[in-house]
């Protein structure tokens, strides 16, 4: 009945801002904490903080770029979405733009008209010095300094 998996363990902000249905904001919006959008924003949305959450309801619309650590989308977005940590696309999500994510949960019925690009951890690069010493160690040959 009560699960103790990673999803329940993650810390996210409570809703601190509500933009109600019928409200239209023309311009860029920056927020910290939790933003719940039932209205319409025509401009970019930017969240600060690793626990910031954007929640777009089925009634909500965004025309512009979205940048947030965490986002739950169930409405319409016309623009790119950049989710630094987690992105949930609910059944009513309609995205017309590219989606950049680290962790993605997409429900049946959600639509994305654009690229879906995974932005996970960047793999470590091995320098040429490290590659040479590793290959010499596996071949068993001594280097000129050791001879």
C-alpha positions as a Markdown table, in Angstrom:
| # | Residue | x | y | z |
|---|---|---|---|---|
| 1 | Unk | 0.0 | 0.0 | 0.0 |
| 2 | Unk | 2.8 | 2.5 | 0.9 |
| 3 | Unk | 5.7 | 2.3 | -1.4 |
| 4 | Unk | 9.2 | 3.5 | -0.5 |
| 5 | Unk | 10.7 | 3.8 | -4.0 |
| 6 | Unk | 12.8 | 6.7 | -5.3 |
| 7 | Unk | 9.9 | 8.6 | -6.7 |
| 8 | Unk | 8.4 | 9.1 | -3.2 |
| 9 | Unk | 11.8 | 9.9 | -1.8 |
| 10 | Unk | 12.6 | 12.9 | -4.0 |
| 11 | Unk | 12.1 | 16.3 | -2.5 |
| 12 | Unk | 10.1 | 18.8 | -4.5 |
| 13 | Unk | 8.6 | 22.2 | -3.7 |
| 14 | Unk | 5.0 | 22.7 | -2.7 |
| 15 | Unk | 2.9 | 25.0 | -4.9 |
| 16 | Unk | 3.7 | 28.5 | -4.0 |
| 17 | Unk | 2.2 | 30.3 | -7.0 |
| 18 | Unk | -1.1 | 29.7 | -8.8 |
| 19 | Unk | -2.0 | 31.3 | -12.2 |
| 20 | Unk | -5.7 | 30.7 | -12.5 |
| 21 | Unk | -7.8 | 29.8 | -15.6 |
| 22 | Unk | -8.7 | 32.9 | -17.5 |
| 23 | Unk | -5.4 | 34.7 | -16.7 |
| 24 | Unk | -3.1 | 35.6 | -19.5 |
| 25 | Unk | 0.5 | 36.7 | -18.8 |
| 26 | Unk | 2.5 | 38.2 | -21.8 |
| 27 | Unk | 6.1 | 38.2 | -20.8 |
| 28 | Unk | 8.8 | 36.1 | -19.2 |
| 29 | Unk | 8.1 | 34.4 | -15.9 |
| 30 | Unk | 10.7 | 33.4 | -13.3 |
| 31 | Unk | 9.8 | 31.5 | -10.2 |
| 32 | Unk | 11.3 | 29.6 | -7.3 |
| 33 | Unk | 9.3 | 26.8 | -5.5 |
| 34 | Unk | 6.2 | 25.5 | -7.2 |
| 35 | Unk | 4.1 | 27.1 | -9.9 |
| 36 | Unk | 0.7 | 25.7 | -10.9 |
| 37 | Unk | -0.6 | 27.0 | -14.2 |
| 38 | Unk | -4.2 | 26.8 | -15.2 |
| 39 | Unk | -4.1 | 29.9 | -17.3 |
| 40 | Unk | -1.9 | 31.0 | -20.3 |
| 41 | Unk | 1.7 | 32.3 | -20.4 |
| 42 | Unk | 3.0 | 33.9 | -23.6 |
| 43 | Unk | 6.8 | 34.1 | -22.9 |
| 44 | Unk | 9.5 | 32.0 | -21.5 |
| 45 | Unk | 9.3 | 30.3 | -18.1 |
| 46 | Unk | 12.4 | 29.8 | -16.0 |
| 47 | Unk | 12.6 | 28.1 | -12.6 |
| 48 | Unk | 15.5 | 28.6 | -10.2 |
| 49 | Unk | 16.5 | 26.0 | -7.7 |
| 50 | Unk | 16.9 | 22.2 | -7.9 |
| 51 | Unk | 13.6 | 21.5 | -6.3 |
| 52 | Unk | 11.5 | 23.9 | -8.4 |
| 53 | Unk | 8.4 | 22.4 | -10.0 |
| 54 | Unk | 6.2 | 23.6 | -12.8 |
| 55 | Unk | 2.8 | 22.0 | -13.0 |
| 56 | Unk | 0.8 | 22.7 | -16.2 |
| 57 | Unk | -2.8 | 21.5 | -15.9 |
| 58 | Unk | -5.0 | 20.3 | -18.7 |
| 59 | Unk | -6.5 | 23.8 | -18.9 |
| 60 | Unk | -3.1 | 25.5 | -19.1 |
| 61 | Unk | -1.2 | 26.8 | -22.2 |
| 62 | Unk | 2.4 | 28.0 | -22.6 |
| 63 | Unk | 3.7 | 29.7 | -25.7 |
| 64 | Unk | 7.5 | 29.9 | -25.2 |
| 65 | Unk | 10.4 | 28.1 | -23.8 |
| 66 | Unk | 10.3 | 26.2 | -20.5 |
| 67 | Unk | 13.3 | 25.7 | -18.2 |
| 68 | Unk | 12.7 | 24.0 | -14.9 |
| 69 | Unk | 14.3 | 21.3 | -12.7 |
| 70 | Unk | 11.1 | 19.4 | -12.5 |
| 71 | Unk | 7.9 | 19.7 | -14.6 |
| 72 | Unk | 4.6 | 18.0 | -14.9 |
| 73 | Unk | 2.8 | 18.8 | -18.1 |
| 74 | Unk | -0.8 | 18.0 | -18.8 |
| 75 | Unk | -1.7 | 20.9 | -21.1 |
| 76 | Unk | -0.3 | 22.5 | -24.3 |
| 77 | Unk | 3.2 | 23.8 | -24.7 |
| 78 | Unk | 4.3 | 25.5 | -27.9 |
| 79 | Unk | 8.1 | 25.8 | -27.5 |
| 80 | Unk | 11.0 | 23.8 | -26.2 |
| 81 | Unk | 11.0 | 22.2 | -22.7 |
| 82 | Unk | 14.3 | 21.8 | -20.8 |
| 83 | Unk | 13.9 | 19.7 | -17.6 |
| 84 | Unk | 17.2 | 19.5 | -15.7 |
| 85 | Unk | 16.0 | 16.6 | -13.4 |
| 86 | Unk | 12.5 | 15.1 | -14.1 |
| 87 | Unk | 9.8 | 15.6 | -16.7 |
| 88 | Unk | 6.4 | 14.0 | -16.5 |
| 89 | Unk | 4.1 | 14.1 | -19.6 |
| 90 | Unk | 0.6 | 13.3 | -18.5 |
| 91 | Unk | -2.1 | 11.9 | -20.9 |
| 92 | Unk | -3.3 | 15.4 | -21.9 |
| 93 | Unk | 0.2 | 16.8 | -22.7 |
| 94 | Unk | 0.5 | 18.4 | -26.1 |
| 95 | Unk | 4.1 | 19.6 | -26.8 |
| 96 | Unk | 5.0 | 21.3 | -30.1 |
| 97 | Unk | 8.7 | 21.7 | -29.7 |
| 98 | Unk | 11.8 | 19.8 | -28.6 |
| 99 | Unk | 12.0 | 18.1 | -25.2 |
| 100 | Unk | 15.3 | 17.9 | -23.3 |
| 101 | Unk | 15.2 | 15.7 | -20.2 |
| 102 | Unk | 17.3 | 13.7 | -17.7 |
| 103 | Unk | 14.4 | 11.5 | -16.4 |
| 104 | Unk | 11.2 | 11.2 | -18.4 |
| 105 | Unk | 7.9 | 9.7 | -17.6 |
| 106 | Unk | 5.4 | 9.7 | -20.4 |
| 107 | Unk | 1.8 | 8.5 | -20.1 |
| 108 | Unk | -0.2 | 7.0 | -22.9 |
| 109 | Unk | -1.9 | 9.7 | -24.9 |
| 110 | Unk | 0.8 | 12.4 | -24.4 |
| 111 | Unk | 2.0 | 13.9 | -27.7 |
| 112 | Unk | 5.3 | 15.4 | -28.6 |
| 113 | Unk | 5.8 | 17.0 | -32.0 |
| 114 | Unk | 9.6 | 17.5 | -31.9 |
| 115 | Unk | 12.8 | 15.9 | -30.8 |
| 116 | Unk | 13.2 | 14.1 | -27.5 |
| 117 | Unk | 16.8 | 14.6 | -26.3 |
| 118 | Unk | 18.3 | 12.8 | -23.3 |
| 119 | Unk | 20.5 | 15.1 | -21.2 |
| 120 | Unk | 21.9 | 12.7 | -18.6 |
| 121 | Unk | 25.3 | 12.8 | -16.9 |
| 122 | Unk | 28.2 | 13.6 | -19.3 |
| 123 | Unk | 30.4 | 10.5 | -19.7 |
| 124 | Unk | 34.0 | 10.9 | -18.4 |
| 125 | Unk | 36.6 | 11.5 | -21.1 |
| 126 | Unk | 39.8 | 9.5 | -21.0 |
| 127 | Unk | 42.9 | 11.4 | -21.9 |
| 128 | Unk | 45.4 | 9.9 | -24.4 |
| 129 | Unk | 48.0 | 9.6 | -21.6 |
| 130 | Unk | 45.6 | 7.4 | -19.6 |
| 131 | Unk | 44.8 | 5.3 | -22.6 |
| 132 | Unk | 48.5 | 4.7 | -23.4 |
| 133 | Unk | 49.4 | 3.7 | -19.8 |
| 134 | Unk | 46.3 | 1.4 | -19.6 |
| 135 | Unk | 47.2 | -0.4 | -22.8 |
| 136 | Unk | 50.8 | -0.8 | -21.7 |
| 137 | Unk | 49.6 | -2.3 | -18.4 |
| 138 | Unk | 47.5 | -4.9 | -20.2 |
| 139 | Unk | 50.2 | -5.8 | -22.7 |
| 140 | Unk | 52.7 | -6.5 | -19.9 |
| 141 | Unk | 55.5 | -4.7 | -21.8 |
| 142 | Unk | 57.9 | -2.5 | -19.8 |
| 143 | Unk | 58.2 | 1.1 | -20.8 |
| 144 | Unk | 61.6 | 2.6 | -21.6 |
| 145 | Unk | 61.8 | 4.2 | -18.1 |
| 146 | Unk | 61.3 | 0.8 | -16.4 |
| 147 | Unk | 63.9 | -1.1 | -18.5 |
